Amino acid sequence: MSCYLITTEQGRKVARPVTSEEEYRALRGSSTQLANLRLAREGNEQAKRRLIQFNYSGHYPPSADGSAVPVKGCRLPSQAFGFDLDDREAFDQAARQLLAQPKEYGLLMLERSARQGGHAVFHRQAGRTILENQVRVAQALQCEMDTSAHDINRVYFTTSDRPDDLLYLSPELFADPYDEAQVAAEAILLEERERYGREELPPGAHRANKHFRPGCDEEPEPQPTEPQPPTEPQPAEAAAQPEPQPTEPQPTEGAAQPQPAAPQEPAQTEESYLGLPYAEIIAKWWELYNDGLTPVKSNRDVLTFELAVNLRHICGFDRRLLERVIPCYDGFPSEQKMKCIDSALAEKRTQMPRRLRDVLIALQRDHLQQGDTDTPTPTGTEWEEGLGDLYHYDLLPPLPQGVKDSVEAAGHTQAQPPPTPSPLPPRRPPAGTPRGRRPATRRPRPPSSPSHPPSEPWPPA
């Protein structure tokens, strides 16, 4: 089945399968549902919360005793997915297209919502995530969609079974065959596809909590090609320059030689972090965490994503800078690399990762050992500030409970490098002590206490 009734029992949401069209229509047409729907359309928020809730995107295996299945923690996908249209005019236009050819779109259910807009349920293409299928429908209907509404456990507040509310219903919604082993295997593949940025999505659909409109949000993305035009007019300018060059002597050529060196210096400063070139940082990264090997075709997606997730902290979370400093390994297409970078930038922002700090420390140590004076390497306060406020705290060994409580009370950022103690002079024995022998010390003896009372004379008198 691809339709589940969501209720609350003992403070937690549970799912019960809806196995037939008759049961589905009876739930929507109950007197309680119709009363709450009437109040909700009048603006009563509490009544809207009491409307019947259905889930179409998740699969909840039946329990052994036939009881309801908890919704929380279930990550198995169903063979359908929900689609939300908030705008009333956009829903009316999309409804006309869907009702004209429901089979071609894979339509299973179409309804009006309690306030405005409506909901639709479609067949999900196997091997594709919910977000990929939602984008596919949005591109086919040329309508706006919410990229944050792709959770498996998402619920929809339903309306009535009247023809003006329930516009379309297919019996296939309740007759989906399932193989539990195949569902579990596909769930793992879909989670990896979403986690490692393997979804085939337009760039605008990667942004969370944003309404994506096909054709509008796809146009700004060709901006990375803007740096290319400056390189094209250069040959034209160079072709125009030979005319004054013959009229000037050779000193002008000597004066022109430092000009290519001038743009190289800012390029080096732009492509470095605290004096360390990004190319050396990336090379040291592969040396420490991939045995010195660069990514190949079989692992370039995952390794490029991991590199971008860590490298973004020292690139100012700049998409274009990451595009320039991260190479395309083993024939990696530029578009696929940008998808990995976009997925990395969409991850939750944290403090500088420990692995990246280790790379920077190892690279600085290499520069100091080589005695390289041409490449400036930060030292002291500048280097510690570049690594973050928790640099010294992360270097602390496991602390005892009492000391750990004191550190927590003082704050992690208060950790400082330990001062180097001055060596103490050797302790000298007292004068007159023979060499090699320690002065004898007498320890006081404890008072003797008899372990048993004195024996009495025998025989007794």
C-alpha positions in Angstrom: 0.0 0.0 0.0 1.0 3.6 -0.5 -1.7 5.2 1.8 -1.5 5.3 5.5 -3.7 6.9 8.1 -1.6 8.9 10.6 -3.0 9.2 14.2 -1.6 10.0 17.6 -1.6 7.3 20.3 0.0 7.8 23.7 1.8 10.9 22.5 3.4 9.4 19.4 2.4 9.3 15.8 1.5 5.9 14.4 0.6 4.7 10.9 -2.2 2.3 9.9 -2.6 1.1 6.3 -5.6 2.0 4.2 -6.3 -1.1 2.1 -9.3 -0.1 0.0 -10.9 2.8 -1.8 -14.1 2.3 0.3 -12.2 2.7 3.5 -10.4 5.7 2.2 -13.6 7.5 1.1 -15.4 6.6 4.4 -12.6 8.3 6.4 -12.8 11.4 4.3 -16.6 11.5 4.4 -17.2 11.0 8.1 -19.3 13.6 10.0 -16.4 14.6 12.2 -14.2 15.2 9.2 -16.8 17.3 7.4 -17.4 19.5 10.6 -13.7 20.1 11.1 -13.3 20.9 7.4 -16.1 23.5 7.5 -14.5 25.2 10.6 -11.0 25.1 9.0 -12.2 26.8 5.9 -13.6 29.5 8.1 -10.2 30.2 9.6 -10.2 27.9 12.7 -6.6 26.6 13.1 -7.6 24.1 15.8 -10.1 22.5 13.5 -7.5 22.3 10.8 -5.2 20.4 13.1 -8.0 17.9 13.8 -8.4 17.0 10.1 -7.5 13.5 9.0 -3.9 13.1 8.1 -2.6 10.7 5.4 1.0 9.7 4.4 1.7 8.6 0.8 5.6 8.6 0.7 6.5 6.1 3.4 6.2 2.3 3.8 5.5 1.0 7.3 5.8 -2.8 7.5 2.9 -4.4 9.5 3.7 -5.4 13.0 3.4 -9.0 14.2 0.4 -8.3 16.5 -1.4 -6.1 13.9 -1.0 -2.9 16.0 -0.2 0.5 14.5 3.4 1.1 13.5 5.4 4.1 14.9 6.1 6.7 12.3 9.3 8.0 13.9 12.4 6.2 12.7 10.9 4.7 9.6 13.0 5.3 6.5 11.5 2.9 4.0 10.0 4.5 0.8 6.7 3.6 -0.8 6.0 3.4 -4.5 4.3 6.8 -4.4 5.1 10.3 -3.4 3.1 13.5 -2.5 3.3 16.8 -4.2 2.1 20.1 -2.7 0.8 23.1 -4.6 0.2 26.1 -2.4 -1.0 28.6 -5.0 -4.7 28.3 -6.0 -4.2 29.5 -9.6 -1.2 27.3 -10.1 -3.2 24.3 -8.8 -6.1 25.0 -11.1 -3.8 25.1 -14.1 -1.9 22.0 -13.1 -5.2 20.1 -12.3 -6.4 20.7 -15.9 -3.2 19.2 -17.3 -3.3 16.2 -14.9 -6.9 15.4 -15.4 -6.5 15.5 -19.2 -3.8 12.8 -19.1 -3.6 11.2 -15.7 -1.9 8.0 -16.9 1.0 9.8 -18.6 1.8 11.7 -15.4 1.4 8.6 -13.2 -1.4 10.4 -11.2 -2.9 8.4 -8.3 -4.8 11.1 -6.3 -5.7 14.7 -6.7 -7.5 16.8 -4.1 -8.1 20.4 -3.0 -6.6 21.5 0.3 -8.5 23.0 3.2 -7.5 26.6 2.5 -5.9 27.1 -1.0 -4.1 25.1 -3.5 -4.1 21.3 -3.4 -2.2 18.0 -3.1 -1.4 15.3 -5.7 0.1 11.8 -5.4 2.1 10.2 -8.2 3.9 7.0 -9.0 7.6 7.2 -7.9 10.2 6.2 -10.4 12.3 3.4 -8.9 15.9 4.4 -8.0 15.0 8.1 -7.8 14.5 10.0 -4.6 11.3 11.9 -3.7 13.0 15.2 -4.5 14.1 14.0 -7.9 10.5 12.9 -8.7 9.0 16.1 -7.4 11.4 18.1 -9.7 10.4 15.9 -12.6 6.7 16.7 -12.0 7.4 20.4 -11.5 9.3 20.6 -14.8 6.5 18.7 -16.6 3.8 21.0 -15.2 6.0 24.1 -15.2 4.8 25.0 -11.7 6.5 26.1 -8.5 7.4 23.6 -5.8 8.8 23.6 -2.3 12.2 21.8 -2.2 11.9 21.3 1.6 8.8 19.1 1.4 10.5 15.8 0.4 10.5 13.9 3.7 9.4 10.3 3.7 7.2 10.8 6.8 5.5 13.9 5.6 1.7 14.0 6.2 -1.0 15.8 4.3 -4.2 17.2 5.9 -7.0 15.9 3.8 -10.5 17.2 2.9 -13.7 15.5 2.0 -14.8 12.8 -0.5 -17.0 15.2 -2.4 -16.3 15.5 -6.1 -15.3 19.2 -5.8 -12.6 18.2 -3.2 -11.5 14.8 -4.3 -10.9 15.4 -8.0 -9.2 12.1 -8.9 -8.6 8.7 -7.2 -7.0 5.6 -8.7 -7.4 2.1 -7.2 -3.7 1.5 -7.8 -3.0 3.7 -4.7 -4.2 0.8 -2.5 -2.9 -2.2 -4.6 0.9 -1.7 -4.7 2.8 -5.0 -4.3 5.8 -4.9 -2.0 8.8 -7.1 -1.5 10.3 -6.1 1.9 13.8 -7.1 1.0 13.7 -5.0 -2.2 12.2 -2.0 -0.3 15.0 -2.2 2.4 17.7 -2.4 -0.3 16.3 0.5 -2.3 16.1 2.6 0.9 19.8 2.2 1.5 20.6 3.2 -2.1 18.3 6.3 -1.9 19.8 7.5 1.3 23.3 7.2 -0.1 22.2 8.9 -3.3 20.9 11.9 -1.3 23.7 12.0 1.3 26.6 12.0 -1.3 25.0 14.4 -3.7 24.2 11.9 -6.5 20.8 13.2 -7.2 20.2 14.5 -10.7 18.8 17.9 -9.9 19.0 21.4 -11.4 21.2 23.8 -9.4 18.2 25.7 -8.0 16.6 22.7 -6.5 19.5 22.1 -4.1 18.6 25.1 -1.9 16.6 24.0 1.1 13.5 25.9 2.2 13.2 27.6 -1.1 10.4 27.5 -3.7 11.9 26.3 -7.0 10.4 27.3 -10.3 11.6 25.5 -13.4 13.1 27.8 -16.0 13.5 30.7 -13.5 15.9 29.3 -10.9 17.9 27.5 -13.6 19.0 30.7 -15.4 21.3 32.3 -12.8 23.5 29.2 -12.6 25.5 29.8 -15.8 27.2 32.7 -13.9 30.4 30.6 -13.3 31.1 31.1 -17.0 31.4 34.9 -16.5 35.2 34.7 -15.6 35.8 33.3 -19.1 34.9 36.5 -21.1 37.9 38.4 -19.7 40.2 35.9 -21.3 38.6 36.2 -24.7 39.1 39.9 -25.3 42.8 39.6 -24.4 43.8 38.2 -27.8 41.9 41.0 -29.5 43.7 43.5 -27.3 47.0 41.8 -28.0 46.3 41.9 -31.7 45.6 45.7 -31.4 48.8 46.3 -29.5 51.3 45.3 -32.2 50.5 48.5 -34.1 52.1 50.8 -31.5 54.8 48.3 -30.6 56.9 48.8 -33.8 57.0 52.5 -33.2 58.4 52.1 -29.7 61.9 50.7 -29.0 62.8 47.6 -27.0 62.6 49.3 -23.6 58.8 49.1 -23.9 59.1 45.4 -24.2 61.2 45.3 -21.1 58.6 47.4 -19.4 55.9 45.1 -20.6 57.6 42.0 -19.1 56.8 42.9 -15.4 53.1 43.3 -16.3 52.4 39.5 -16.6 54.1 39.1 -13.2 51.8 41.6 -11.6 48.6 39.6 -12.1 50.3 36.4 -11.0 51.0 37.8 -7.5 47.3 38.5 -6.7 46.4 35.1 -8.1 48.7 33.5 -5.6 47.2 35.4 -2.7 43.7 34.6 -3.8 44.4 30.9 -4.2 46.0 30.5 -0.7 45.0 30.3 2.9 47.2 32.1 5.5 50.1 31.8 3.0 49.5 28.1 2.2 48.5 27.4 -1.4 45.3 25.5 -1.8 47.1 23.1 -4.2 49.5 22.1 -1.4 46.7 21.7 1.1 44.8 19.4 -1.2 47.9 17.4 -2.0 48.6 17.0 1.7 45.0 16.0 2.3 45.3 13.1 -0.2 48.6 12.1 1.3 47.2 11.8 4.8 43.7 10.4 4.1 44.0 8.5 0.7 47.5 7.1 0.8 48.7 9.9 -1.6 46.3 8.8 -4.3 43.9 11.1 -6.1 40.3 10.1 -6.7 39.4 7.8 -9.6 36.2 7.2 -11.4 34.8 4.7 -8.9 35.2 7.0 -5.9 35.6 10.5 -7.2 32.0 11.5 -6.2 32.4 10.6 -2.5 36.0 11.8 -2.2 35.3 15.1 -3.9 32.3 15.7 -1.6 34.4 15.0 1.5 37.1 17.3 0.3 34.6 20.1 -0.4 32.9 19.7 3.0 36.2 20.2 4.8 37.8 22.7 2.4 34.8 25.1 2.5 35.8 26.2 6.0 39.0 27.8 4.6 37.4 29.0 1.4 34.9 31.3 3.0 32.1 29.0 1.8 32.6 30.5 -1.6 31.2 28.4 -4.4 33.4 29.9 -7.1 36.6 29.6 -5.1 35.9 25.9 -4.4 35.2 25.4 -8.1 38.7 26.9 -9.0 40.7 25.1 -6.3 39.2 21.6 -6.5 40.4 19.8 -9.7 38.2 17.5 -11.9 39.8 14.1 -11.1 39.9 11.3 -13.6 37.8 13.0 -16.3 35.2 14.2 -13.7 32.6 16.3 -15.5 32.5 19.9 -14.3 28.7 19.8 -13.8 28.9 16.7 -11.6 31.8 18.3 -9.6 29.6 21.3 -9.0 26.8 19.1 -7.7 29.2 17.7 -5.1 30.3 21.2 -4.2 26.7 22.4 -3.9 25.8 19.4 -1.7 28.8 20.1 0.5 27.8 23.8 0.9 24.3 22.7 1.9 25.6 20.7 4.8 25.2 22.1 8.3 28.0 24.6 9.2 30.2 23.6 12.0 33.6 24.6 13.4 36.8 23.7 11.5 37.1 19.9 11.3 39.9 18.2 13.2 41.1 16.5 10.0 41.6 19.8 8.2 43.5 21.2 11.2 45.8 18.2 11.1 46.5 18.8 7.4 47.3 22.5 8.0 49.6 21.7 10.9 51.4 19.0 9.0 51.9 21.3 6.0 53.2 24.1 8.2 55.7 21.7 9.8 56.9 20.6 6.4 57.6 24.3 5.4 59.5 24.9 8.6 61.6 21.8 8.2 62.4 22.6 4.6 63.4 26.1 5.6 61.3 27.6 2.9 61.5 31.4 3.2 59.9 32.2 -0.1 56.5 30.9 0.9 55.3 32.8 4.0 54.0 30.4 6.8 52.0 31.9 9.6 53.3 31.3 13.1 52.2 32.2 16.6 49.0 34.0 17.2 48.1 34.4 13.5 48.3 30.6 13.0 46.3 29.8 16.1 43.6 32.3 15.1 43.4 30.7 11.7 42.8 27.3 13.3 40.0 28.5 15.6 39.4 29.2 19.2 39.2 25.5 20.2 42.6 24.5 18.8 44.3 24.1 22.2 41.2 22.5 23.7 41.1 19.8 21.1 44.8 18.9 21.9 44.0 18.2 25.5 44.2 14.5 26.6 41.3 12.8 28.4 40.9 14.7 31.7 39.8 13.4 35.1 36.3 14.1 36.2 37.2 17.0 38.6 39.6 18.7 36.2 37.1 18.2 33.3 34.3 19.9 35.3 36.7 22.9 36.0 37.5 23.2 32.3 33.8 23.0 31.3 33.0 25.8 33.9 35.8 28.0 32.6 34.9 27.5 28.9 36.6 25.7 26.1 38.0 28.9 24.5 40.0 29.6 27.7 42.4 26.7 27.0 45.9 28.0 26.5 49.2 26.3 25.7 50.9 25.1 28.9 53.9 27.2 30.0 57.3 25.5 29.7 58.6 25.1 33.3 62.2 26.0 34.0 64.4 23.1 35.0 65.0 22.7 38.8 68.5 22.3 40.1 69.4 18.7 41.2 68.7 18.0 44.9 71.9 17.6 46.9 72.3 15.3 49.9 73.1 16.8 53.3 76.8 17.4 54.1 78.6 14.5 55.5 76.5 11.8 53.8 78.7 9.2 52.1 78.4 9.1 48.3 76.1 6.4 47.1 74.3 6.0 50.4 71.2 7.8 51.7 71.0 9.2 55.2 69.5 6.8 57.6 66.2 7.7 59.1 64.6 6.1 62.0 60.9 5.5 61.8 58.9 5.5 65.1 57.6 2.1 66.1 53.9 1.8 66.9 53.2 0.9 70.5 53.2 -2.8 71.1 49.8 -4.3 71.8 49.5 -7.9 72.9 47.4 -9.9 70.6 46.1 -12.1 73.5 45.9 -11.6 77.3 48.8 -13.0 79.4 48.4 -16.7 80.2 47.3 -17.6 83.6 49.3 -20.1 85.8 48.5 -23.7 85.6 47.1 -25.3 87.5 44.9 -22.6 89.0 45.3 -22.0 92.7 
